[in-house]
Amino acid sequence: MLQAGEAHAPASTRAQLAAVHSGSSPAHQLLYKTDEFFIAHRGAGNISPEHTPYAYAESVRRGALAVEISVRTTSDGQFVCMHDANIKRTTGASMDVRGHTLEIP
């Protein structure tokens, strides 16, 4: 059964979600083969800056089978992994994610 909002996803995404829900996807096989497993919250954010490749890799190195991520969009519709609406807590600069474009050098 698809969750709210999943019915509006592209057909390929709906097929992937249906596979997860049915138990036939690789993700389902990995995550549900054991009674307990670790999910890293924002990666290993207490070791490396949260939502960075370093934090994700460190969480897997420490045994996490999944990584919880927070995704926000910039004003130009780009996706960024950022928990807070404003970057002040993690950078010291007060800036709303949604109020700026993603500028890649």
A tleap script that builds the chain and sets N, CA, C and O, in Angstrom:
source leaprc.protein.ff14SB
mol = sequence {
  NMET LEU GLN ALA GLY GLU ALA HIE ALA PRO
  ALA SER THR ARG ALA GLN LEU ALA ALA VAL
  HIE SER GLY SER SER PRO ALA HIE GLN LEU
  LEU TYR LYS THR ASP GLU PHE PHE ILE ALA
  HIE ARG GLY ALA GLY ASN ILE SER PRO GLU
  HIE THR PRO TYR ALA TYR ALA GLU SER VAL
  ARG ARG GLY ALA LEU ALA VAL GLU ILE SER
  VAL ARG THR THR SER ASP GLY GLN PHE VAL
  CYS MET HIE ASP ALA ASN ILE LYS ARG THR
  THR GLY ALA SER MET ASP VAL ARG GLY HIE
  THR LEU GLU ILE CPRO
}
set mol.1.N position { 0.846 -1.173 0.000 }
set mol.1.CA position { 0.000 0.000 0.000 }
set mol.1.C position { 0.893 1.238 0.000 }
set mol.1.O position { 1.804 1.343 0.822 }
set mol.2.N position { 0.645 2.156 -0.896 }
set mol.2.CA position { 1.440 3.369 -0.980 }
set mol.2.C position { 1.022 4.358 0.090 }
set mol.2.O position { -0.149 4.432 0.463 }
set mol.3.N position { 1.984 5.110 0.575 }
set mol.3.CA position { 1.723 6.131 1.581 }
set mol.3.C position { 1.209 7.403 0.917 }
set mol.3.O position { 1.272 7.541 -0.305 }
set mol.4.N position { 0.704 8.323 1.718 }
set mol.4.CA position { 0.206 9.594 1.203 }
set mol.4.C position { 1.297 10.276 0.395 }
set mol.4.O position { 2.439 10.365 0.847 }
set mol.5.N position { 0.963 10.753 -0.781 }
set mol.5.CA position { 1.902 11.455 -1.634 }
set mol.5.C position { 2.642 10.541 -2.596 }
set mol.5.O position { 3.125 11.005 -3.629 }
set mol.6.N position { 2.745 9.239 -2.281 }
set mol.6.CA position { 3.461 8.328 -3.151 }
set mol.6.C position { 2.710 8.050 -4.443 }
set mol.6.O position { 3.326 7.725 -5.458 }
set mol.7.N position { 1.394 8.174 -4.419 }
set mol.7.CA position { 0.597 7.916 -5.617 }
set mol.7.C position { 0.892 8.927 -6.718 }
set mol.7.O position { 0.631 8.654 -7.889 }
set mol.8.N position { 1.427 10.079 -6.363 }
set mol.8.CA position { 1.733 11.119 -7.348 }
set mol.8.C position { 3.157 11.016 -7.871 }
set mol.8.O position { 3.574 11.827 -8.697 }
set mol.9.N position { 3.903 10.033 -7.400 }
set mol.9.CA position { 5.296 9.851 -7.835 }
set mol.9.C position { 5.322 9.292 -9.250 }
set mol.9.O position { 4.338 8.698 -9.691 }
set mol.10.N position { 6.442 9.470 -9.984 }
set mol.10.CA position { 6.564 8.893 -11.326 }
set mol.10.C position { 6.384 7.378 -11.274 }
set mol.10.O position { 6.574 6.762 -10.226 }
set mol.11.N position { 6.017 6.781 -12.406 }
set mol.11.CA position { 5.737 5.344 -12.460 }
set mol.11.C position { 6.917 4.515 -11.978 }
set mol.11.O position { 6.719 3.530 -11.266 }
set mol.12.N position { 8.147 4.888 -12.348 }
set mol.12.CA position { 9.314 4.109 -11.918 }
set mol.12.C position { 9.478 4.155 -10.403 }
set mol.12.O position { 9.828 3.154 -9.780 }
set mol.13.N position { 9.223 5.319 -9.817 }
set mol.13.CA position { 9.308 5.452 -8.364 }
set mol.13.C position { 8.206 4.642 -7.701 }
set mol.13.O position { 8.449 3.983 -6.690 }
set mol.14.N position { 6.999 4.680 -8.253 }
set mol.14.CA position { 5.895 3.891 -7.689 }
set mol.14.C position { 6.231 2.406 -7.724 }
set mol.14.O position { 5.905 1.675 -6.788 }
set mol.15.N position { 6.876 1.955 -8.789 }
set mol.15.CA position { 7.256 0.541 -8.891 }
set mol.15.C position { 8.292 0.191 -7.826 }
set mol.15.O position { 8.217 -0.872 -7.211 }
set mol.16.N position { 9.248 1.074 -7.609 }
set mol.16.CA position { 10.257 0.837 -6.573 }
set mol.16.C position { 9.611 0.794 -5.196 }
set mol.16.O position { 9.941 -0.066 -4.380 }
set mol.17.N position { 8.687 1.725 -4.933 }
set mol.17.CA position { 8.010 1.747 -3.638 }
set mol.17.C position { 7.165 0.492 -3.441 }
set mol.17.O position { 7.114 -0.060 -2.342 }
set mol.18.N position { 6.509 0.047 -4.494 }
set mol.18.CA position { 5.704 -1.171 -4.398 }
set mol.18.C position { 6.589 -2.366 -4.074 }
set mol.18.O position { 6.195 -3.239 -3.300 }
set mol.19.N position { 7.800 -2.413 -4.669 }
set mol.19.CA position { 8.732 -3.511 -4.388 }
set mol.19.C position { 9.164 -3.493 -2.926 }
set mol.19.O position { 9.258 -4.545 -2.294 }
set mol.20.N position { 9.426 -2.304 -2.388 }
set mol.20.CA position { 9.808 -2.188 -0.976 }
set mol.20.C position { 8.674 -2.677 -0.101 }
set mol.20.O position { 8.892 -3.455 0.828 }
set mol.21.N position { 7.449 -2.222 -0.394 }
set mol.21.CA position { 6.304 -2.612 0.429 }
set mol.21.C position { 6.006 -4.111 0.317 }
set mol.21.O position { 5.512 -4.706 1.275 }
set mol.22.N position { 6.293 -4.727 -0.824 }
set mol.22.CA position { 5.996 -6.150 -1.003 }
set mol.22.C position { 7.059 -7.058 -0.390 }
set mol.22.O position { 6.829 -8.251 -0.197 }
set mol.23.N position { 8.224 -6.485 -0.086 }
set mol.23.CA position { 9.293 -7.284 0.503 }
set mol.23.C position { 10.256 -7.860 -0.510 }
set mol.23.O position { 11.136 -8.638 -0.142 }
set mol.24.N position { 10.116 -7.497 -1.791 }
set mol.24.CA position { 10.978 -8.080 -2.810 }
set mol.24.C position { 12.157 -7.193 -3.208 }
set mol.24.O position { 12.971 -7.596 -4.038 }
set mol.25.N position { 12.261 -6.014 -2.640 }
set mol.25.CA position { 13.361 -5.122 -3.021 }
set mol.25.C position { 14.628 -5.467 -2.267 }
set mol.25.O position { 14.566 -6.045 -1.182 }
set mol.26.N position { 15.801 -5.114 -2.837 }
set mol.26.CA position { 17.061 -5.332 -2.107 }
set mol.26.C position { 17.086 -4.587 -0.777 }
set mol.26.O position { 17.622 -5.097 0.207 }
set mol.27.N position { 16.512 -3.385 -0.736 }
set mol.27.CA position { 16.486 -2.629 0.521 }
set mol.27.C position { 15.695 -3.384 1.575 }
set mol.27.O position { 16.127 -3.480 2.724 }
set mol.28.N position { 14.556 -3.915 1.202 }
set mol.28.CA position { 13.737 -4.669 2.151 }
set mol.28.C position { 14.492 -5.896 2.641 }
set mol.28.O position { 14.494 -6.190 3.837 }
set mol.29.N position { 15.129 -6.611 1.727 }
set mol.29.CA position { 15.876 -7.808 2.109 }
set mol.29.C position { 16.996 -7.470 3.081 }
set mol.29.O position { 17.243 -8.227 4.020 }
set mol.30.N position { 17.674 -6.354 2.876 }
set mol.30.CA position { 18.781 -5.960 3.751 }
set mol.30.C position { 18.275 -5.505 5.116 }
set mol.30.O position { 18.768 -5.962 6.147 }
set mol.31.N position { 17.298 -4.613 5.122 }
set mol.31.CA position { 16.867 -3.995 6.378 }
set mol.31.C position { 15.989 -4.888 7.238 }
set mol.31.O position { 15.978 -4.747 8.461 }
set mol.32.N position { 15.262 -5.791 6.629 }
set mol.32.CA position { 14.317 -6.577 7.407 }
set mol.32.C position { 14.774 -8.004 7.661 }
set mol.32.O position { 13.980 -8.831 8.111 }
set mol.33.N position { 16.052 -8.313 7.380 }
set mol.33.CA position { 16.533 -9.664 7.637 }
set mol.33.C position { 16.916 -9.868 9.097 }
set mol.33.O position { 17.191 -10.993 9.515 }
set mol.34.N position { 16.934 -8.799 9.865 }
set mol.34.CA position { 17.293 -8.885 11.274 }
set mol.34.C position { 16.256 -8.149 12.108 }
set mol.34.O position { 15.571 -7.256 11.610 }
set mol.35.N position { 16.142 -8.523 13.369 }
set mol.35.CA position { 15.167 -7.884 14.244 }
set mol.35.C position { 15.557 -6.464 14.615 }
set mol.35.O position { 14.690 -5.614 14.819 }
set mol.36.N position { 16.855 -6.201 14.705 }
set mol.36.CA position { 17.332 -4.879 15.109 }
set mol.36.C position { 18.466 -4.450 14.197 }
set mol.36.O position { 19.296 -5.266 13.794 }
set mol.37.N position { 18.496 -3.171 13.875 }
set mol.37.CA position { 19.610 -2.619 13.124 }
set mol.37.C position { 19.700 -1.134 13.429 }
set mol.37.O position { 18.743 -0.525 13.908 }
set mol.38.N position { 20.849 -0.565 13.150 }
set mol.38.CA position { 21.082 0.851 13.419 }
set mol.38.C position { 20.758 1.696 12.200 }
set mol.38.O position { 21.113 1.347 11.074 }
set mol.39.N position { 20.084 2.805 12.434 }
set mol.39.CA position { 19.852 3.826 11.422 }
set mol.39.C position { 20.571 5.071 11.922 }
set mol.39.O position { 20.271 5.576 13.004 }
set mol.40.N position { 21.509 5.559 11.140 }
set mol.40.CA position { 22.273 6.738 11.538 }
set mol.40.C position { 21.442 7.991 11.298 }
set mol.40.O position { 20.904 8.189 10.208 }
set mol.41.N position { 21.341 8.826 12.314 }
set mol.41.CA position { 20.577 10.066 12.229 }
set mol.41.C position { 21.468 11.171 11.680 }
set mol.41.O position { 22.363 11.655 12.374 }
set mol.42.N position { 21.225 11.574 10.428 }
set mol.42.CA position { 22.047 12.574 9.727 }
set mol.42.C position { 23.473 12.098 9.529 }
set mol.42.O position { 24.397 12.909 9.466 }
set mol.43.N position { 23.658 10.798 9.429 }
set mol.43.CA position { 24.995 10.230 9.345 }
set mol.43.C position { 25.577 10.170 10.743 }
set mol.43.O position { 24.840 10.171 11.729 }
set mol.44.N position { 26.878 10.118 10.829 }
set mol.44.CA position { 27.541 10.148 12.137 }
set mol.44.C position { 27.809 11.610 12.464 }
set mol.44.O position { 28.960 12.039 12.552 }
set mol.45.N position { 26.737 12.366 12.642 }
set mol.45.CA position { 26.836 13.809 12.835 }
set mol.45.C position { 27.556 14.233 14.093 }
set mol.45.O position { 27.980 15.383 14.210 }
set mol.46.N position { 27.700 13.319 15.035 }
set mol.46.CA position { 28.461 13.655 16.250 }
set mol.46.C position { 29.966 13.482 16.041 }
set mol.46.O position { 30.762 13.940 16.860 }
set mol.47.N position { 30.359 12.821 14.942 }
set mol.47.CA position { 31.761 12.587 14.622 }
set mol.47.C position { 32.227 13.524 13.504 }
set mol.47.O position { 33.304 14.114 13.591 }
set mol.48.N position { 31.424 13.652 12.472 }
set mol.48.CA position { 31.722 14.485 11.306 }
set mol.48.C position { 30.575 15.470 11.125 }
set mol.48.O position { 29.499 15.262 11.685 }
set mol.49.N position { 30.777 16.540 10.355 }
set mol.49.CA position { 29.661 17.466 10.119 }
set mol.49.C position { 28.458 16.709 9.543 }
set mol.49.O position { 28.601 15.937 8.594 }
set mol.50.N position { 27.281 16.933 10.119 }
set mol.50.CA position { 26.085 16.190 9.700 }
set mol.50.C position { 25.773 16.417 8.228 }
set mol.50.O position { 26.076 17.466 7.660 }
set mol.51.N position { 25.165 15.415 7.634 }
set mol.51.CA position { 24.767 15.436 6.219 }
set mol.51.C position { 25.929 15.695 5.279 }
set mol.51.O position { 25.799 16.442 4.309 }
set mol.52.N position { 27.066 15.075 5.568 }
set mol.52.CA position { 28.212 15.154 4.662 }
set mol.52.C position { 28.588 13.729 4.259 }
set mol.52.O position { 28.256 12.779 4.967 }
set mol.53.N position { 29.272 13.575 3.140 }
set mol.53.CA position { 29.719 12.223 2.768 }
set mol.53.C position { 30.556 11.572 3.866 }
set mol.53.O position { 30.505 10.357 4.057 }
set mol.54.N position { 31.322 12.382 4.580 }
set mol.54.CA position { 32.142 11.857 5.677 }
set mol.54.C position { 31.263 11.271 6.782 }
set mol.54.O position { 31.555 10.194 7.302 }
set mol.55.N position { 30.207 11.965 7.134 }
set mol.55.CA position { 29.304 11.486 8.182 }
set mol.55.C position { 28.571 10.222 7.737 }
set mol.55.O position { 28.391 9.299 8.531 }
set mol.56.N position { 28.150 10.175 6.477 }
set mol.56.CA position { 27.465 8.981 5.971 }
set mol.56.C position { 28.413 7.782 5.972 }
set mol.56.O position { 28.041 6.698 6.421 }
set mol.57.N position { 29.642 7.973 5.469 }
set mol.57.CA position { 30.609 6.876 5.416 }
set mol.57.C position { 30.980 6.390 6.818 }
set mol.57.O position { 31.104 5.187 7.050 }
set mol.58.N position { 31.153 7.314 7.738 }
set mol.58.CA position { 31.509 6.935 9.107 }
set mol.58.C position { 30.383 6.149 9.772 }
set mol.58.O position { 30.644 5.212 10.526 }
set mol.59.N position { 29.138 6.523 9.499 }
set mol.59.CA position { 28.024 5.792 10.100 }
set mol.59.C position { 27.970 4.356 9.586 }
set mol.59.O position { 27.686 3.434 10.350 }
set mol.60.N position { 28.240 4.162 8.302 }
set mol.60.CA position { 28.270 2.806 7.745 }
set mol.60.C position { 29.454 2.035 8.329 }
set mol.60.O position { 29.320 0.862 8.677 }
set mol.61.N position { 30.607 2.688 8.436 }
set mol.61.CA position { 31.794 2.043 9.017 }
set mol.61.C position { 31.514 1.566 10.439 }
set mol.61.O position { 32.051 0.549 10.879 }
set mol.62.N position { 30.671 2.307 11.152 }
set mol.62.CA position { 30.344 1.957 12.540 }
set mol.62.C position { 29.165 0.990 12.645 }
set mol.62.O position { 28.727 0.673 13.751 }
set mol.63.N position { 28.648 0.517 11.512 }
set mol.63.CA position { 27.638 -0.535 11.549 }
set mol.63.C position { 26.222 -0.155 11.197 }
set mol.63.O position { 25.335 -1.005 11.270 }
set mol.64.N position { 25.969 1.072 10.822 }
set mol.64.CA position { 24.606 1.460 10.443 }
set mol.64.C position { 24.232 0.798 9.118 }
set mol.64.O position { 25.051 0.738 8.201 }
set mol.65.N position { 23.008 0.305 9.015 }
set mol.65.CA position { 22.521 -0.258 7.762 }
set mol.65.C position { 21.731 0.754 6.949 }
set mol.65.O position { 21.430 0.516 5.779 }
set mol.66.N position { 21.396 1.878 7.560 }
set mol.66.CA position { 20.637 2.913 6.862 }
set mol.66.C position { 21.030 4.270 7.431 }
set mol.66.O position { 21.514 4.368 8.559 }
set mol.67.N position { 20.816 5.309 6.641 }
set mol.67.CA position { 21.106 6.670 7.064 }
set mol.67.C position { 19.840 7.496 6.878 }
set mol.67.O position { 19.283 7.552 5.781 }
set mol.68.N position { 19.390 8.135 7.947 }
set mol.68.CA position { 18.239 9.042 7.880 }
set mol.68.C position { 18.759 10.376 7.384 }
set mol.68.O position { 19.737 10.905 7.913 }
set mol.69.N position { 18.106 10.920 6.367 }
set mol.69.CA position { 18.511 12.226 5.859 }
set mol.69.C position { 17.321 13.177 5.873 }
set mol.69.O position { 16.166 12.760 5.788 }
set mol.70.N position { 17.628 14.437 5.980 }
set mol.70.CA position { 16.615 15.484 5.876 }
set mol.70.C position { 16.898 16.211 4.572 }
set mol.70.O position { 18.043 16.565 4.292 }
set mol.71.N position { 15.867 16.434 3.780 }
set mol.71.CA position { 16.043 17.076 2.485 }
set mol.71.C position { 15.202 18.339 2.438 }
set mol.71.O position { 14.025 18.334 2.799 }
set mol.72.N position { 15.817 19.408 1.992 }
set mol.72.CA position { 15.145 20.694 1.799 }
set mol.72.C position { 15.378 21.131 0.365 }
set mol.72.O position { 16.231 20.577 -0.329 }
set mol.73.N position { 14.626 22.118 -0.074 }
set mol.73.CA position { 14.835 22.653 -1.415 }
set mol.73.C position { 15.253 24.110 -1.338 }
set mol.73.O position { 14.824 24.859 -0.461 }
set mol.74.N position { 16.106 24.489 -2.284 }
set mol.74.CA position { 16.544 25.872 -2.401 }
set mol.74.C position { 15.515 26.636 -3.228 }
set mol.74.O position { 14.563 26.047 -3.740 }
set mol.75.N position { 15.707 27.940 -3.356 }
set mol.75.CA position { 14.741 28.746 -4.109 }
set mol.75.C position { 14.703 28.376 -5.588 }
set mol.75.O position { 13.707 28.644 -6.260 }
set mol.76.N position { 15.771 27.764 -6.109 }
set mol.76.CA position { 15.767 27.333 -7.508 }
set mol.76.C position { 15.391 25.855 -7.654 }
set mol.76.O position { 15.608 25.255 -8.706 }
set mol.77.N position { 14.823 25.274 -6.584 }
set mol.77.CA position { 14.286 23.924 -6.649 }
set mol.77.C position { 15.304 22.807 -6.518 }
set mol.77.O position { 14.981 21.652 -6.795 }
set mol.78.N position { 16.518 23.114 -6.107 }
set mol.78.CA position { 17.544 22.085 -5.930 }
set mol.78.C position { 17.385 21.436 -4.557 }
set mol.78.O position { 17.030 22.099 -3.582 }
set mol.79.N position { 17.651 20.138 -4.494 }
set mol.79.CA position { 17.583 19.414 -3.231 }
set mol.79.C position { 18.914 19.522 -2.497 }
set mol.79.O position { 19.979 19.396 -3.101 }
set mol.80.N position { 18.845 19.754 -1.195 }
set mol.80.CA position { 20.036 19.772 -0.346 }
set mol.80.C position { 19.734 18.976 0.917 }
set mol.80.O position { 18.610 18.991 1.420 }
set mol.81.N position { 20.741 18.288 1.419 }
set mol.81.CA position { 20.591 17.558 2.675 }
set mol.81.C position { 20.889 18.531 3.798 }
set mol.81.O position { 22.041 18.891 4.041 }
set mol.82.N position { 19.843 18.948 4.472 }
set mol.82.CA position { 19.956 19.919 5.561 }
set mol.82.C position { 18.786 19.694 6.496 }
set mol.82.O position { 17.636 19.676 6.058 }
set mol.83.N position { 19.061 19.525 7.767 }
set mol.83.CA position { 17.988 19.277 8.729 }
set mol.83.C position { 17.198 20.537 9.042 }
set mol.83.O position { 15.967 20.525 9.035 }
set mol.84.N position { 17.900 21.613 9.314 }
set mol.84.CA position { 17.251 22.857 9.737 }
set mol.84.C position { 16.860 23.716 8.531 }
set mol.84.O position { 17.485 23.639 7.473 }
set mol.85.N position { 15.824 24.528 8.705 }
set mol.85.CA position { 15.417 25.455 7.647 }
set mol.85.C position { 16.453 26.560 7.467 }
set mol.85.O position { 16.575 27.136 6.386 }
set mol.86.N position { 17.200 26.852 8.533 }
set mol.86.CA position { 18.215 27.894 8.513 }
set mol.86.C position { 19.562 27.241 8.837 }
set mol.86.O position { 19.619 26.322 9.653 }
set mol.87.N position { 20.642 27.705 8.209 }
set mol.87.CA position { 21.949 27.064 8.380 }
set mol.87.C position { 22.734 27.552 9.601 }
set mol.87.O position { 23.880 27.146 9.795 }
set mol.88.N position { 22.139 28.407 10.417 }
set mol.88.CA position { 22.860 29.025 11.531 }
set mol.88.C position { 23.458 28.016 12.514 }
set mol.88.O position { 24.610 28.168 12.919 }
set mol.89.N position { 22.704 26.996 12.903 }
set mol.89.CA position { 23.190 26.037 13.894 }
set mol.89.C position { 24.452 25.317 13.420 }
set mol.89.O position { 25.345 25.044 14.222 }
set mol.90.N position { 24.532 25.011 12.142 }
set mol.90.CA position { 25.664 24.231 11.649 }
set mol.90.C position { 26.803 25.069 11.075 }
set mol.90.O position { 27.923 24.576 10.942 }
set mol.91.N position { 26.531 26.335 10.731 }
set mol.91.CA position { 27.587 27.150 10.105 }
set mol.91.C position { 27.888 28.442 10.846 }
set mol.91.O position { 28.957 29.024 10.665 }
set mol.92.N position { 26.957 28.898 11.680 }
set mol.92.CA position { 27.118 30.178 12.363 }
set mol.92.C position { 26.542 31.349 11.587 }
set mol.92.O position { 26.345 32.426 12.149 }
set mol.93.N position { 26.269 31.154 10.300 }
set mol.93.CA position { 25.683 32.212 9.461 }
set mol.93.C position { 24.176 32.020 9.391 }
set mol.93.O position { 23.705 30.900 9.197 }
set mol.94.N position { 23.422 33.086 9.546 }
set mol.94.CA position { 21.966 32.993 9.482 }
set mol.94.C position { 21.505 33.133 8.032 }
set mol.94.O position { 21.581 34.212 7.444 }
set mol.95.N position { 21.021 32.013 7.463 }
set mol.95.CA position { 20.551 32.013 6.088 }
set mol.95.C position { 19.516 30.916 5.924 }
set mol.95.O position { 19.778 29.759 6.252 }
set mol.96.N position { 18.348 31.268 5.421 }
set mol.96.CA position { 17.324 30.273 5.155 }
set mol.96.C position { 17.653 29.530 3.867 }
set mol.96.O position { 17.986 30.148 2.856 }
set mol.97.N position { 17.558 28.201 3.906 }
set mol.97.CA position { 17.859 27.381 2.738 }
set mol.97.C position { 16.931 27.742 1.586 }
set mol.97.O position { 17.388 27.934 0.459 }
set mol.98.N position { 15.640 27.836 1.856 }
set mol.98.CA position { 14.651 28.088 0.818 }
set mol.98.C position { 14.814 29.471 0.181 }
set mol.98.O position { 14.362 29.687 -0.943 }
set mol.99.N position { 15.440 30.390 0.872 }
set mol.99.CA position { 15.572 31.753 0.366 }
set mol.99.C position { 16.766 31.986 -0.537 }
set mol.99.O position { 17.007 33.113 -0.969 }
set mol.100.N position { 17.535 30.910 -0.832 }
set mol.100.CA position { 18.743 31.068 -1.639 }
set mol.100.C position { 18.830 29.989 -2.705 }
set mol.100.O position { 18.227 28.923 -2.584 }
set mol.101.N position { 19.587 30.282 -3.746 }
set mol.101.CA position { 19.815 29.296 -4.793 }
set mol.101.C position { 21.023 28.436 -4.410 }
set mol.101.O position { 21.832 28.796 -3.555 }
set mol.102.N position { 21.105 27.311 -5.067 }
set mol.102.CA position { 22.266 26.447 -4.878 }
set mol.102.C position { 23.303 26.849 -5.913 }
set mol.102.O position { 23.086 26.710 -7.117 }
set mol.103.N position { 24.408 27.338 -5.440 }
set mol.103.CA position { 25.478 27.771 -6.336 }
set mol.103.C position { 26.616 26.778 -6.245 }
set mol.103.O position { 27.258 26.647 -5.203 }
set mol.104.N position { 26.865 26.076 -7.344 }
set mol.104.CA position { 27.945 25.109 -7.381 }
set mol.104.C position { 29.082 25.713 -8.190 }
set mol.104.O position { 28.894 26.041 -9.362 }
set mol.105.N position { 30.262 25.867 -7.587 }
set mol.105.CA position { 31.382 26.480 -8.323 }
set mol.105.C position { 31.842 25.643 -9.500 }
set mol.105.O position { 32.772 26.030 -10.207 }
savepdb mol mol.pdb
quit
